[in-house]
């Protein structure tokens, strides 16, 4: 199992530190450095900046939002980043959510699975440097009856096939991801529930495409807080705002994919309470309603030995790249967490 690092969103007040974290992860042998985007910093610019100041670590979008870019533009960006980084780019895609898609980009959040499938087909075709033609429900290239003509990408990616990941949560999205992508980006992953909530759906999709899980990258992100085992409850409290935001407030009451995931993991009552309080404006109450067990199952907390045991469980559940989001109030704490992650992987016998 490999390790990755997730820098999250640029512009959150830790930008200089984030670059230092990426450089240290590169030095320690981490496999990939991911950057996110929502409605602030864009991931492409951040990844170009990080790639220019690292040597070996891959850089990946987690994610490029599908409603933010036409598919041909995504192919151009991916090819450019792969060329500039010397073949170190990984393309992660996702549909975002209805509030961002419709509120920020003005793109209807309808038929997300069909849109994703068409988007991936166009991106792959463009990156292969074929002349771009496509007839689908959501995109037709070139537009009929006009001056448009089939064009091919002029930039040569460093590699013949850039790895393509999809951020997936729901069963149908996971199944399609297994069918059409090279990897899956997962959130709130519990090793105890990973087979039921994710891997079995990915496997079904792979089988539909005549493929196995061999070579498919199962890549969840887990927050990491290192400390004494007797302080696990305190460490869990570090992530209460994060968990409450996603389970309670990331999306509407009708469409919150993270809330549904918590329900599939057996936390229906808690998920409902968290959402009710969060959407009513009681964020502190929502945080208090998050069960410590839910946090502990979806993060890495405690001593290096405890984290090593958890890493073993994730590897046994099918994880191939474990992406860490290290907590810490200072840069020194975050860098120490990076080093602890490598030590834990070695103690688990997974390095």
Secondary structure, DSSP 8 states (H G I E B T S, - for coil): -EEEEE---TTSS-HHHHHHHHHHHHHHT-SEEEE--SSSS-HHHHHHHHHHT-SS-EEEES-EEGGGS-HHHHHHHHHHHHHHTTS-EEEEEE---HHHHHHTS------HHHHHHHHHHHHHHHHTT----EE-SS-EES-TTSS-------S--SSSS--EEEE--SHHHHHHHHHH-SEEEESS--TTTHIIIIIHHHHHHHHHTT--STT-EEEEEEEEEE--GGGHHHHHHTTHHHHHIIIIISS-SS--HHHHHHHHTT-HHHHHHHHHHHHTT-HHHHHHHS-HHHHHHTEEEE-HHHHHHHHHHHHHTT-SEEEEEE--SSHHHHHHHHHHHHHHHHHTT--
